[in-house]
Amino acid sequence: MSLTLGILNEVLVKEGVKKVVATQVLPAAGNFLINKRWFSTKKKTFSTQPQVTITKPSNFERLPVTGSAPLQQFARPRTVNVLLNGKRVALQEGRLYPALVAAGIELPAICWHPDILNSGGRCRVCAVKINGKVATSCTNFVRELMEIETDTADLRELRDTAMAVDPKYRTESGLATAVGELDKVRTSITSSKDGTVHPRTPYVIRQPELCNHCNLCVEMCKSVQGVGAIGEIREIGDESSLSATEVKAFHGAPLPTTECVNCGQCINVCPTGALREASCVDEVNEVMKDPSVPKVFQFAPSVRVALAEEFGKAPGEMSLTKQMVAATRMMGDNIYVFDTNFTADLTIIEEGNELLERLRRVLTGKKMLGPDHMETALPMITSCSPGWVTYCEKNYADLIPNVSSCKSPQQMAGSLIKHFWSKRHGYEPANVISISVMPCVAKKQEASREEFIDANGVREVDYVLTTREFAELMKLNGVDPTKTDPSIPLGDSHWGLTLGDFDDPFGQASGAGLIFGATGGVMEAALRTAYEVVTGRPVPFARLDIQPVRGMDGVKVASVPLRDVLPEWGFLEGVDVKVAVAHGLTNARKLCDEIQLAKEKNEPPPYHFVEVMCCPGGCLGGGGQPKPTSTEIKMKRASLIYAEDHGLPLRKSHENASVRRLYDEFLVQPLAHHSHELLHTHYKAKDTEPRTFAFSHNDQVQDVLHLLVQNGYPRDTRALLTNMFSDIVDKYGYVSDSAIVAIADHVGASPVNIESILSHYHFFPRSPNTPKTSIYLCESHHCRQHGMSEIKQHLKDRGIPYHMTSWLGWSVDGGPAALIKHVGDSRVHHMLNITKNDPRLDDLEHFVNPLPEPNFNVLTMRRYSERAPSVLDDIVLSEEDEQIAKMGLCPVSQKAFAMDPDELIDHLDCASLRGCGGAGFPTHLKWRSVRDASAENKCVVVNADEGLPSTFKDYYLTRDASCRMRMLVGVATACHVVGAKQAYVYLRYEYKNLKSLIEADWEMYRTKMNPLAKNIPLTVVLGGGPYICGEETALFESLEGNLPQARTKRHQFPTDSGLFGWPTLVSNVETFAWIPSIIYHGGVWFHDLAVLPELGGAKLISISGDVAKPTLAAIPMGVTLRSVLEETAGIPIDEIAACEVGGLTEELTYPQDFDQPLTLAFKAGHLSAGGSIVVFSKKNFDEKRIFRTKAKFYDVESCQLCSPCREGAKVFRYGVDSIMDENTTLSADTIETYQHLFHSMEVLSNCGHGKACGKTARTILEKKNKVQDPENFCK
């Protein structure tokens, strides 16, 4: 008995093995290897072995392929029991969205794609309820006993609103056409997107107003294809303009000059039509109307198996080979239809002989066929895929000699049509219109190459239609191929052909030519012929199906042993011809690097023959195929190709009588003169914009590379990217294109990827016009209240450029405040108490103030403060212990490291210490979760990026030497307890002068004061200004060198998968700074500081605004806002109009609520003790200005990832004045539309920023317009 897939699956289920290496019938029962384990079908036992292969029955062996899992497509998916809409059902394991769709649930999804790992979470339209809470189904995973709702009234409302802000649905949604202010908002937002078509290449066009920022095109280009030609470039809004993000190439260059290969995969995944191929449908349609012009069509093999999808048929349902031919003839007269499969057979003959000739010349030094100057480099790589050829020209110029000189089947057909067929029929080549129908956008570019245009300007192929375009052409002419009758005779003039028959002489083709459409098809076709030519025997596979080169593995590798060869091929006796197949350029790169490395080492080539297809799945997944396209759909199309191959009378290219006749009558023999002239070409290296730029600015690029090496940045890692940006700004004042190219080369990324990341930061200028001294003005409430508008006007009047920032962490030292940055100076400087005609503004270049002493009251851990409330006395160490603390808190460290980790965590539990950044998560739960995680790598991260305006506690804690050391002791203790091997401090850019102090203190602490921590490295990484980096997952992304955006997989806790995917303990500075005191005094001591016993603990609060003097106060949890104001504000309570408690993202608190307690419990009737209190006096209270500041903050600081926040923040910023204006009456439709939009932001936004914006906007809308919520949909 042989081991079939069924038996193998049985073994897999019982042994729990998911990944194997095999796709065909396996040997007879006995022992075999799967992923380093020996299995037996009889004993079901295994043992570890150092190999990863499965022996096959033939002598045709497949070499091991790392990371390959071809049997996943056959394995039965594991199911999970859930409660779906009140019914118990079994859903497929994995992501929830595809599982729901597979279960028959209809859900919209715009930004999710099954083949793109990082897709989803942006549009939010696939929202469902999971265990009663609204969540996106595309970013959550199916879990046992999960309760899921998909069709409630509020969910439908949320989805409708989410789709209304998406460009694809704006004309279809009732919300999008609502009258009133929202229409004006959208008009304003899209005013720069005028609906015009902007060419990006002659082959790909874009309409920016249709872009919904799903990022699928960027991820496809970067992650799947590995090209990285495009990125999301952000324009951060200023005082008058809204923030915007646009997909662009590096430096805004036209795509043809970049790394782009015109593969069209970005078009394939674009859900809105913002990207599409440059259509030539209208031109072809005009040509079709002229009966005097001979029109010659050719059809690629994969078109016929996908075309029906454009006419409502399911993928894999039907092939339209004859129907598409008949439909073509029905659209006009004087039309001829050829099969590109014919020239695919011709390609095999030419390419096969080229391979054998290369082998002959390499092994014997003798020539038999072809010109003397023919390339002989091995391995020979196929040239059928124009996207791959362009990729090679742009990235692997030294491998061009390895690329076959054969033209692609399209160009071979075009050449024969113009130079053989036309002459036989008495036509001038220029008068014959050659039209190809291809699955590929890159074919458009290939047809326009100068190599394929003669001296008279005559192209071999005049027009290239994608499969989608051809369907559009048929619809334009009222033809439906699925309903045509291809059996109608054409009459005597066509030699007995029917309407659906291809024309001779290029109509007969073999199944080998047909399978060109699938990945591995070229290799399989070539092996069918080459093996038989050399040995006189068919390839040793049932039905000629060479399974090892089939399937959707990214790279497939095999070895063909040549034994008992024919006498004329004796030089190949005993040779094992090694072959490889790659589809998708990420996989192609792996093979190219392997080949290139062998060349550099002067080693034998790892392969003899390599097939590369640019598009994942090969031509079946080409950039011009029907949408959607996925791996599953491509497999269904492939099944049609292989089924049709089995049904053809010819299965091998060399058996095609029409091809043999062509050689007999015209070409003579493969690689002969006519063949070389018409069927072969040569390629050459091409520059890309980044490389061209780097070459023309070589000195600058080399200078930056030298700086990166000199400063110790390791190659091929982006983990310190923001520090690189900072160092470059220190030296040059801005990050130039040269610097971007240098960084990209150093870290192994594409330049546009680096440019995209850079564009999301505030303190790293891009403009070469950046002055030698830059000034950044603080736009917080505090600085606005103290005259910032006058400072801005002063700078404008003098023509001094400036940047606005939402917050400078030390601006409370004396507002208005500014950050000054000099070129050539690694420090930042603090300008405080700026006045209208301040002379310092006229001499910025000489201003220096790197580390001013704090100029605010401190009622916190230090006993020296005379104004410290008595309730806080016990927080401060005794004077004796204060001296010990200044020595590095060695007693505390020794006590902590000697303590049982579980006992220490119990102290944190007893203390009721919560995260002091604002989220209030119990600290002991974080510590225990990371400690219990069974991972080799763990880390501790300090969030010192306090981007929430009016919060300045981190500045004090890291500025003060004693507090800074306490924080570091807390970090060391955390590393010891949870088992972390690495610590990071993510430090706000304005505090960069503290970076060296933190590093020096850590080095002193771990080398001299606590040797137990000596093996724990700590890295300080600078932020770049975005508020979102205070959100822990956005902070992780920034640390990893990615876009600083909040992660969409909200179900993953950092304690499970945080920085670099490691279990991560992340807390802010204050949380770590409390640890030594809790260790020293015990958990009960800290807990008992609270006014309300059930809460426990204390919290640092920054108090600023209309106060006598800004104050940093350690308040006990549960103390009322009134008590804090009485103690710290310095003005009578009855003069206070309102307070902003918890930060700029919180609502205003008015005097009637001043008696509510400040806590981190997030209970009704409690106020958030998040980080700050801003006081607004009645004298200066301007509610419109306050909310205008909030609205701008929400827009400018949106990370632009999810649609509700990105679009909703713009709407709020634009409409805030009319919403706040009591003299403006909004229509009922407009109010309702605003309500729905803002509510959707609250519920659907990816992170707290958008949720807070929605809540703020809806609250003032309902308050100022005196509207109710009768349907209670916002509750």
Summary of the structure (lengths in Angstrom):
residues: 1275
radius of gyration: 34.5
end to end distance: 65.2
largest distance: 112.8
contacts: 4622
relative contact order: 0.08
helix: 44%
strand: 15%
